[in-house]
Structures are given as C-alpha cells and as structure tokens.
Amino acid sequence: MIYKYKINGLTVRTGDIICTADGAANTDIRGQFWRLLGKIIPGDVDHIIVYVGPNGRCVEAGAKGKVITFEIIGNTWDFQKMIGQRGIIDTLYGIAYPLQGKNLNETDITGIRESVARYCLKQAELEKPYNMNFLDSTTENAYYCSQLAYLAYLKQGIDLNTGRGIPEIPGTESIIFPQEIWSGCEHKKAG
C-alpha cells in the first residue's frame, strides 16, 4: 500500500526520501555536536531517511547503531519530539523524489514504492547494524543512512549513486553521500 503524509507542508509518499541537516539552531551542546558532525559530511544534506508509512513511520540507519523504524510525531519535523526514538538532532532540509522524472507508469511506481518500503522495513526488523565502512556501499550486512536508500532502490533498477564521490579524495566514488541522493533526484527544499 502507498501512504501519503505531510511534513512541514511537503508531501511524502511511501519510498520518498527525507533529507536532513545535522544539528539545529539554538540548541545545547548536544545540538552543537551534531552540527559539527554534519560538517564532516560533504554538502548541505547530512542524513537520509526513507518514508514508509502509514502516518509518520520512517526507516533510518543512524545514531542507534542499527536500522530502526521511528514515527514522526505530528506533521512538523521536530527532533525534540523524536530524539528518544532516534538519538539524532537534525533539521529538515527537504524531500527527495527518486521516482519523479523517470518516465514510469503508475503500476511500476506503485510496485517500486512498495518494494523499497518492504526492503527497508525488513532491514529494521532484522536490526541490521550501522555500517562504519562507508567505502563498502554494496554490503547488505550493515547500512549507513544513504546506503540503505541506495540499495533499496538499486534492487528496483534505480541507481542513486552518481559515482562522483569527493573529487579531491580518490577512491570515494563508491561512497553514497546524502548530498548525492539529494542532488541526483528531483526534490523540494523545506521552507
């Protein structure tokens, strides 16, 4: 089933990708830590989350050290309401739409969205660990945030890896950076 939800006025459907930036304005030392962590990751987008539904249910690989499901509380991105579930302090950057502009029919889109959601939910059910080896983006034994979305879509024939990496650092082409997913998909930025 395909679910639809609104976050900060932006529409997400099952399989769409929520993009966030680490840290938040006017926060304590924990928020400043997350903001500093975000500066290590190239680009404005630091974290990727897959919306699965119903309501505000999402899947991410992150601070809890494994793939988890969590619930957005209300229709506004508020890390304070979700920090107990997620352990991350972040702000909504926008929504990436991997299927827009792909010239797919509605039947194919529905099948891809459902398959992406099933894949992500299965990894959370298995409590797959966080992948600290960012160069190994093809393993299914562990996941980092953008790798989870990347592999879920790759299984459906959609490659979210632009292969650019960080041009100044050879060998980073295999890393799936959050900014890469944002830039490689049609998207809407949060206001």
N, C-alpha and C positions, 0 to 999 in steps of 0.2 A: 504494500500500500504506500502511496506517496502522500506525505504530510506537508503542510504549509504552515509557516509561522512567521511572525514579525518580530524583529529585534531592532530597536531604535528606529522604527519606521521602515526598515529594509526587509524585503520578503526573502525568506529562505524556504527551499523545498528539500525533501529528502535527497541527500547526496551533495548538496551545495556546501561550500567551504567557508567557514567563518575565519576571518583573519584578524589577528590582534597584535598589538604592540606591547611589549613588556613594560611594567611599571605603570604608575598613574600619578597625575598631578596631586599635590597637597597630601602626600601620604607620609607615613613614618619611615623609619629606617628599612623596614621590610620592603616597602614600595621602592625605595631608592636602590636597594639591592637588585630588585627585578629590573629596574630601569638600566642599571649598569650591565646586567647580564644581557639585556637586549642590544646593547651597543657592540657586543661581540659578534652578533649575527648580522651579516650584511643586508642592508636595505631597511625600509621602514617597517615591514611586516616581520615579526619575530616568532609568531606561533600560528599553527593551523589546527582547526577543529572541524570535524565532519558532522553536519547536522543530519540526524536520522529520524527524529520524531518518534512518537507523537508529542504534541505540545513542545516543550523546550528541551527534549532529550538529545544529547550530543555524545560523540565519542572522541577521545583525545589520548595521545601518549604524552605524558608530561611529568610534572613535579611529583606525582605519587609514585613514580618509578615503574609504572606499568600502564598498559592500555586500560582506560576506565570509561564508564558512562557517567554522565552527570546531567543535571537538569538546570536549565536557565530558569531563574525564578522571575516571573513576570515577563514583560516584553521589552525591558531595558537591560542592557549589559551592565551589570553591577558586580564587580569582582568581590565586593564585601559580602554579598548575599551567597556567593558560590565558593568562597575560599575554603570552607570546611570540606566541600566535596572535591575540590581541585588542587588547592595549595598554591595557586598562581595568582599573582597580582598583575592584571593586564587591562588594557582598554581596547574597545572595539575599533578596529581600523576600517573594516568593510567586509563585504561578501564577494567571494569569487564564484563564478558560474561556469564550471568546466564544460557544460554541455551546450551552452549558447554558441551560436555561430558554427556548429558542427554539421549542419545540413542532415540532421537525423529526423526520422519520423517519430510521432508520439509513442508508438508501440516500442520502438527501440529505446527512446528516452526513458520510458517507464521501466523497462527491463534493466537498463543500466543503473538507474537510481536505486531500484530495489536490490540489485546485486551488490552495489557499493555499500549500502546500509548493512546488508547481511554479512559481508566480509568484515566490516569494522566491528559490528556487534559480536561476531564470533571471536575476534582477537581480544575483545574486552572480557567475554565470557571465559576465555582461556587464561585471562590475566597475563597476557604476554608482557615480558619485561621491557623496560626502556632500552633502546639501542644507543649505546655511547660510541659505537664505531660508525660515525657519520659517513665514512667512505664506503661502507657496505650497505648500500641502499636497496639491495635485492634480497637480503635475508628476510625470512618470514619467522625467524625465531625470536626477534625483538624488533621494536619500532621506535623511531623518533617521530615527532608530530607530522612533519610534511611527508615523511616516508610512508606513513600509514595511508594517507590520502593518495599518494602516488601509486602505491601497489594496488589499492582498491580499484583505481581507475585503469591501471595498466592491465589488470585481469580482464577488463572490458574492451581492451584495444585502444585506450586513450592514454597517450604518454604525456604526462605533465612535466617531464624533465626537458628543459631547453638545452641541457648539455653545456651551458655557459660556465657554471661554477664561478670562481673568483679569478678573473683573468690574470691578476698579479701573482696568484698562487697555483702553480702547476699541480695537476692531479686532483683538483677539486671538482672536476666536471661530473663526477658520479654522485656528488652530494646533491640532495634535493633540498634547496633552500626555500623557506617560506615565501620570501620575496619573489622567487622564481615562479611559484604557483600563482601568486597574485598577478604578476606581470604577464604570465602566459595565458591567462583566462580573461574573458570579459568579466567586468567587476563593477561594483558600486561602492564608493567610499562613504563611510559614516560621516554624518554632518557634525 
